[in-house]
Amino acid sequence: MDRNPSPPPEGDDETAEEADAIGETVYSKHWLFSTLTRLIQMVTEHESHQGDSLEELSEEQENELCKVWDMAMDKDVAGFLQEFKAPDILLGVITKSHSPRLTEICVGILGNMACFHETCVSLSQNADLGAVLLLLLGDNDPPTLLETCRLLLTCVSQPDVAPLWLERIQQQTATCSNLCFIMRSSTNVELLMKVGELVDKLLDEDEELMKSWLSRLPSESHQDKNTHQDITVSLLEAAVQIRKEGPEALEAYMHALQLLTTVDEGLQHLVSDGGSGMPLWTFVCEVVCEDLCQPDDPPLILQEQKALLAPALALLSALHTSLQIDISLSLVGSLLRILYFYAENQRNCWDRVSEQRQTGENRRDEAERDIQTQAVVEIAGELLSAVLTCMPRDAVSDLMKDDHLTDKIWVAALKNLLPEYITAPELLYLLSTAAQWKFPLTLSTSTISKPFWSCWPRIDC
């Protein structure tokens, strides 16, 4: 007697779905297998039938691969792709592809996988993949370059594998020229920002790499002079290009340029005849005077902009010492304002601490000077001390007319200049000159904190 087949046991569908799921996600192993298999078949068939690499993706193919790209941001999916040998598959596709979009997606998938430590280590140990990625820096497709730089930056930022990548970059001499070419020729702001971050990280991680890039600068008689790129000029040109995007966009470039001044080779190149020292000085002065800590800004802006101010002022200090450049009144005004903002922030901070003590709260750490802000204040003090004691009266008058120098700003400057940056005779000169400037000042131990005055005899004026 015929009968209908028995229904499947309850829970079989759920069990099958769980077995097909990747880790704790709802993503399907079967779908991912199928997508990668179709990718291999697509590239192989196109190459065998037409004798050329794939140049265009269909909308359906692009959508499926973009889903894999998004999925690779999940740790379980990234681990599964690694286990499935997806990096080798993607590497093969990249080497055969003539489709910029396909190459971008493949590198993007690898970039998402590299966000996780284990997969990053595994990817970094693939020598063939490392070689191809460095060669991709010579590509002419901005989206591909962006994803390549993102992947390289992610890997170099991992301490376990950074030495491996730095060694490869050192050996691949075209890397510096390719990065410089991007900085000098691209108008893609997102790409320029990512390249700046990558170059800054490389210079910060490996001083020998920085020296080697500087030592490869061409001479006037160098036969490869037209194709060789100057790292200092390239960084400056890119910084000028992205300045209009806002101060935050400049941080990586300003720090990278400042790093060049920390080695003799970099500073000598900047200040040499035909070097970019003077254009760099002009550019950094414009940034400091026109973009940062403006007169109508609140003092707290100093905390927001300290990451850019610190390398910018360090650059100016190094160039001023080497080039003996005159400091403009605009720069003097900005430096005075920085010290004033700092003094106001410190005063407000201590007021908050006092209130918290009265209410039973103890948060002294809010009043502590962070390293970056302290560096800004110290360098501003050094630069100011070089000009204040020899500033002519008409220059001071101009500062006062433009409200760059008021009694409050003057007192704040003295608080930070004493006793490290001004000697006793210079102090007496400034105090006597202040009277000639007709400041309503009463400088005493009640005006300037005791630690500063402990080194000096009491002076009231």
C-alpha positions in Angstrom: 0.0 0.0 0.0 1.4 3.3 -1.1 1.8 6.1 1.4 3.2 9.5 1.6 6.8 9.8 2.7 7.3 10.7 6.3 8.0 14.4 7.0 11.5 15.2 7.9 12.3 15.3 11.6 11.6 18.5 13.3 14.6 20.8 13.5 16.5 19.4 10.5 16.1 22.7 8.5 17.4 24.6 11.5 20.3 22.3 11.9 21.2 22.6 8.2 21.0 26.4 8.4 23.2 26.4 11.5 25.8 24.1 9.7 25.8 26.4 6.7 26.2 29.6 8.8 29.7 31.1 9.1 30.5 31.2 12.8 28.0 33.2 14.8 26.8 35.1 11.7 23.8 34.4 9.4 26.1 34.5 6.3 26.0 31.3 4.2 29.1 29.2 3.6 27.5 27.8 0.5 26.7 31.2 -1.0 30.3 32.4 -0.3 31.7 29.2 -1.9 29.5 29.7 -4.9 30.4 33.4 -5.3 34.2 32.8 -5.1 33.9 29.8 -7.5 32.0 31.9 -10.0 34.7 34.6 -9.7 37.4 32.0 -10.6 35.4 30.6 -13.5 34.5 34.1 -14.8 38.2 35.2 -14.9 39.5 31.9 -16.3 36.8 31.6 -19.1 37.3 35.1 -20.2 41.1 34.7 -20.4 40.9 31.3 -22.2 38.1 32.3 -24.7 39.2 35.8 -25.5 42.9 35.7 -24.8 42.6 38.8 -22.6 41.8 39.6 -19.0 38.4 40.7 -17.8 37.8 44.4 -18.3 34.2 45.0 -17.2 32.0 43.5 -14.5 28.3 43.0 -15.0 26.0 44.7 -12.4 25.1 41.3 -10.9 28.8 40.3 -10.6 29.7 43.6 -9.0 26.9 43.4 -6.5 27.8 39.9 -5.4 31.5 40.8 -4.9 30.5 43.9 -3.0 28.5 41.8 -0.6 31.6 39.7 0.0 33.6 42.9 0.5 31.1 44.0 3.2 30.9 40.6 4.8 34.7 40.5 5.2 34.4 43.2 7.9 33.1 40.4 10.2 35.8 38.5 12.1 34.2 35.1 11.6 33.8 35.7 7.8 37.4 37.0 7.6 38.7 33.9 9.3 36.6 31.6 7.1 37.9 33.4 3.9 41.4 32.8 5.2 40.7 29.1 5.8 39.1 28.8 2.4 42.3 30.2 0.8 40.5 33.3 -0.5 43.7 35.5 -0.4 45.3 33.2 -2.9 42.2 33.3 -5.1 42.0 37.1 -4.9 45.7 37.4 -5.6 45.2 35.4 -8.7 42.3 37.5 -9.8 44.3 40.8 -9.2 47.2 39.6 -11.3 44.9 38.7 -14.2 42.4 41.5 -14.0 42.3 44.4 -16.3 39.1 45.7 -14.6 39.9 48.6 -12.2 36.7 47.9 -10.3 37.4 44.2 -9.9 40.9 45.0 -8.7 39.6 47.6 -6.2 37.0 45.1 -4.8 39.6 42.3 -4.4 42.0 44.6 -2.6 39.2 46.0 -0.5 38.2 42.5 0.6 41.8 41.8 1.7 41.9 45.2 3.4 38.8 44.3 5.5 40.3 40.9 6.3 43.5 42.6 7.5 41.6 44.5 10.2 41.8 41.4 12.4 45.1 40.4 13.9 45.2 36.7 13.0 44.2 37.3 9.4 46.5 40.3 9.1 49.5 38.1 10.2 48.5 35.4 7.8 48.1 37.9 4.9 51.4 39.6 5.7 53.3 36.3 5.6 52.3 35.8 1.9 55.4 37.1 0.1 53.7 37.1 -3.3 50.8 39.1 -2.1 53.1 41.6 -0.5 55.0 42.1 -3.7 51.9 42.6 -5.8 50.4 45.1 -3.3 53.6 47.3 -3.5 53.5 47.1 -7.2 49.9 48.3 -7.2 51.1 51.6 -5.8 52.1 52.3 -9.4 48.5 51.8 -10.6 46.7 54.8 -12.1 43.2 54.0 -10.7 42.5 56.2 -7.6 40.0 53.8 -6.0 42.4 50.9 -6.3 45.2 53.1 -4.9 43.0 54.1 -2.0 42.2 50.5 -1.1 45.9 49.5 -1.5 47.1 52.3 0.8 44.4 51.4 3.3 45.5 47.8 3.4 49.2 48.7 3.7 48.5 51.2 6.5 46.5 48.5 8.3 49.3 46.0 8.1 52.1 48.5 9.0 50.1 49.5 12.1 50.2 46.0 13.4 53.4 45.7 15.5 53.8 41.9 14.9 54.1 42.3 11.1 55.3 45.9 10.7 59.0 44.9 10.5 58.2 42.5 7.6 56.4 45.2 5.6 59.1 47.8 6.3 61.7 45.4 5.0 59.7 44.8 1.8 59.2 48.5 1.3 62.9 49.2 1.9 63.8 46.6 -0.8 61.1 47.8 -3.3 62.8 51.1 -4.4 59.9 52.1 -6.5 57.6 52.5 -3.5 58.9 56.0 -2.6 58.6 57.2 -6.2 55.1 55.8 -6.5 53.9 57.4 -3.3 55.5 60.8 -4.3 53.9 60.6 -7.7 50.5 60.2 -6.1 51.1 63.1 -3.7 52.2 65.4 -6.5 49.7 64.5 -9.2 46.4 63.4 -7.5 43.5 65.7 -6.8 41.5 63.0 -5.0 41.4 64.3 -1.4 40.5 61.0 0.2 43.4 59.3 -1.6 45.8 62.1 -0.6 44.8 61.9 3.0 45.3 58.1 3.1 48.7 58.4 1.4 49.7 61.0 3.9 48.8 58.7 6.8 50.7 55.9 5.2 53.9 57.9 4.5 53.7 59.4 8.0 53.4 56.0 9.6 56.3 54.6 7.5 58.6 57.5 8.4 57.6 57.3 12.1 58.2 53.6 12.3 61.6 53.4 10.5 64.2 56.1 10.7 66.5 54.2 8.4 63.8 54.0 5.7 63.4 57.8 6.0 67.1 58.3 5.6 67.2 56.0 2.6 64.4 57.9 0.9 66.2 61.1 1.5 69.5 59.8 0.3 67.9 58.8 -3.0 67.1 62.4 -3.9 68.5 63.2 -7.4 71.3 65.7 -8.0 71.2 68.2 -10.8 73.3 65.8 -13.0 71.2 62.7 -12.1 70.1 61.1 -15.3 66.8 60.0 -13.7 66.1 63.5 -12.3 62.9 64.0 -14.3 61.3 60.7 -13.0 62.7 60.7 -9.5 60.4 62.2 -6.9 61.5 64.4 -4.0 59.8 63.3 -0.8 59.9 66.7 0.8 58.5 68.6 -2.2 55.8 65.9 -2.6 54.6 66.1 1.0 54.5 69.9 0.7 52.5 69.9 -2.5 50.0 67.4 -1.2 49.6 69.5 2.0 48.9 72.6 0.0 46.3 70.7 -2.0 44.3 69.4 1.0 44.6 72.4 3.2 41.3 73.7 2.0 39.6 70.6 3.5 40.3 71.8 7.0 43.1 71.6 9.6 42.4 67.9 10.5 43.3 66.8 7.0 46.8 68.3 7.4 47.8 66.5 10.6 49.5 63.5 8.9 51.4 65.7 6.4 52.6 68.2 9.0 53.8 65.4 11.2 55.6 63.7 8.3 57.3 66.9 7.3 58.3 67.5 11.0 59.8 64.0 11.1 62.1 64.9 8.2 63.7 67.6 10.4 64.6 65.1 13.1 67.4 63.6 11.0 70.4 65.6 9.7 69.8 64.4 6.1 66.2 65.8 6.1 67.1 69.2 7.7 70.1 69.7 5.4 68.0 69.0 2.4 65.3 71.5 3.4 67.8 74.3 4.1 70.1 73.7 1.2 70.2 75.9 -1.9 67.2 75.0 -4.0 65.6 73.1 -1.1 62.0 73.6 -0.1 62.8 75.2 3.3 61.5 78.7 2.5 58.3 77.5 0.8 57.7 75.2 3.7 58.2 78.0 6.2 55.8 80.2 4.3 53.1 77.5 4.1 53.4 76.5 7.8 53.2 80.2 8.9 50.1 80.6 6.8 48.5 77.6 8.4 49.4 78.7 12.0 48.4 82.4 11.4 45.3 81.9 9.3 43.8 78.6 10.2 44.6 77.9 13.9 43.8 79.6 17.2 42.2 82.7 15.7 41.3 85.8 17.8 37.6 84.9 17.8 38.1 81.3 18.8 37.5 80.2 22.4 40.6 79.1 24.4 39.5 75.5 24.3 40.3 75.4 20.6 43.9 74.9 21.6 43.0 71.4 22.8 41.3 70.6 19.6 44.1 71.8 17.4 47.2 70.7 19.4 47.8 67.6 17.2 48.4 70.0 14.3 50.0 72.8 16.2 52.7 70.6 17.8 54.4 69.4 14.6 53.7 72.8 12.9 55.6 74.8 15.6 58.3 72.2 15.8 58.8 72.6 12.0 59.0 76.4 12.4 61.5 76.1 15.3 63.8 73.8 13.3 63.6 76.0 10.2 64.1 79.2 12.1 67.2 77.9 13.8 68.7 76.7 10.5 67.6 79.4 8.1 67.7 82.4 10.5 64.4 83.6 9.2 62.7 86.7 10.6 59.5 86.0 12.5 56.6 88.1 11.2 54.3 90.1 13.4 51.4 87.8 12.4 53.3 84.8 13.7 54.3 86.7 16.9 50.6 87.4 17.4 49.6 83.8 16.9 52.3 82.6 19.4 51.2 85.1 22.0 47.6 84.0 21.5 48.6 80.3 22.0 50.2 81.1 25.3 47.1 83.2 26.3 44.7 80.4 25.4 46.9 77.9 27.4 46.9 80.2 30.5 43.1 80.6 30.3 42.6 76.8 29.9 44.8 76.2 32.9 43.0 78.8 35.0 39.6 77.3 34.1 40.9 73.8 34.8 42.1 74.7 38.2 38.8 76.4 38.9 36.9 73.2 38.1 39.3 71.2 40.3 38.6 73.5 43.2 34.9 73.2 42.7 35.2 69.4 42.6 37.2 69.4 45.8 34.4 71.4 47.5 31.8 68.9 46.3 33.9 65.9 47.3 35.2 65.0 43.9 39.0 64.7 43.2 40.0 64.9 39.7 43.5 66.4 39.7 44.3 64.7 36.4 42.2 67.3 34.6 44.7 70.0 35.6 47.7 68.0 34.5 49.5 69.2 31.4 49.3 66.6 28.6 52.5 66.1 26.6 51.2 67.4 23.3 49.9 70.7 24.7 53.1 71.1 26.7 55.2 70.7 23.6 53.1 73.4 21.9 53.6 75.8 24.8 57.4 75.2 25.0 58.0 75.7 21.3 55.9 78.8 21.3 57.9 80.1 24.2 61.2 79.4 22.5 60.2 81.2 19.3 58.8 84.2 21.2 61.9 84.5 23.3 64.0 85.0 20.1 62.1 88.1 19.1 60.5 89.8 22.2 63.7 91.1 23.7 64.7 92.9 20.5 61.4 93.9 19.1 61.2 97.6 18.0 58.6 99.9 19.5 56.7 100.4 16.3 56.3 96.7 15.9 54.8 96.4 19.3 52.5 99.3 18.5 51.3 97.4 15.4 50.6 94.3 17.6 48.6 96.4 20.0 46.6 98.1 17.2 45.6 94.6 15.9 44.7 93.4 19.4 47.4 90.8 19.2 49.0 92.2 22.3 46.9 93.2 25.3 47.7 93.3 29.0 46.1 89.9 29.6 48.0 88.3 26.7 51.3 90.0 27.9 50.9 88.6 31.4 50.1 85.1 30.1 53.2 85.3 27.9 55.4 86.2 30.7 54.1 83.4 32.9 55.2 80.9 30.3 58.4 82.6 29.4 59.8 82.8 32.9 62.3 81.6 34.0 63.3 79.1 31.2 63.3 81.4 28.1 64.1 84.9 29.6 67.1 85.8 31.7 67.1 88.4 34.5 68.4 91.3 32.4 66.0 90.5 29.6 63.1 90.4 32.2 64.1 93.9 33.5 64.2 95.1 29.9 60.8 93.8 29.1 59.3 95.2 32.3 60.7 98.6 31.6 59.6 98.5 28.0 56.1 97.5 29.1 55.9 100.8 30.9 56.8 102.6 27.7 54.1 100.6 25.9 51.7 102.0 28.6 50.3 98.6 29.6 48.2 98.9 32.8 50.3 96.2 34.4 51.1 95.4 38.0 53.5 92.5 37.9 54.2 90.9 41.2 54.0 87.6 43.0 50.3 88.0 43.0 50.2 88.2 39.2 52.7 85.5 38.3 52.7 82.2 40.1 55.2 81.5 42.9 57.3 78.8 41.1 58.3 81.2 38.4 59.3 84.0 40.9 61.2 81.7 43.2 64.2 82.2 41.0 64.0 86.0 40.9 64.1 88.9 43.4 60.8 90.6 44.0 60.0 93.2 41.3 57.0 95.4 41.4 56.2 97.9 38.7 
